[in-house]
Structures are given as C-alpha cells and as structure tokens.
Amino acid sequence: MLLSELLEDFVLYQRAANRSPRTISWYREYVGRFGTFLNERKYSHECGEISTGVIREYLIQIQTRHKPHTVSN
C-alpha cells in the first residue's frame, strides 16, 4: 500500500472518529511533508518498504530544521 493510500484510510478513520477538520488537515500536511522527504531522497512510497531508519532520518531532519524555542528566566 502506498503512503497516500494509507493516509486516505487514516483520514476516513479520523472522520469517523469525529476529529475536527483542522486536525485532519494537520495530519494531511505533515504526512505530505514526509512524502516530500521521500521524494527528495528518491525513497519508495510503498509503506512496506519504508524502514524505521528512513523514519528516524526524517525525524532528525525535522529536529535540526525546527529547533524548539525556549524562554529564559
């Protein structure tokens, strides 16, 4: 199953669970960003071929690009 197909199944589940449209939109956006990451690295969008290593690589990219802001006391 492709990532996009799994996302659509997930969205249907979320709609059935009465999640807000904004929450569903957020899920679509962030899964879409993961899809872009896969494209940039020419990785497969086949869910069975996406390894934990690929997911870790994506999470590291997010952490380095979007460092959380803190407030000093």
HELIX and SHEET records of a PDB file:
HELIX    1   1 LEU A    3  ALA A   16  1                                  14    
HELIX    2   2 PRO A   21  GLU A   40  1                                  20    
HELIX    3   3 CYS A   47  GLU A   49  5                                   3    
HELIX    4   4 THR A   52  ARG A   65  1                                  14    
END                                                                             
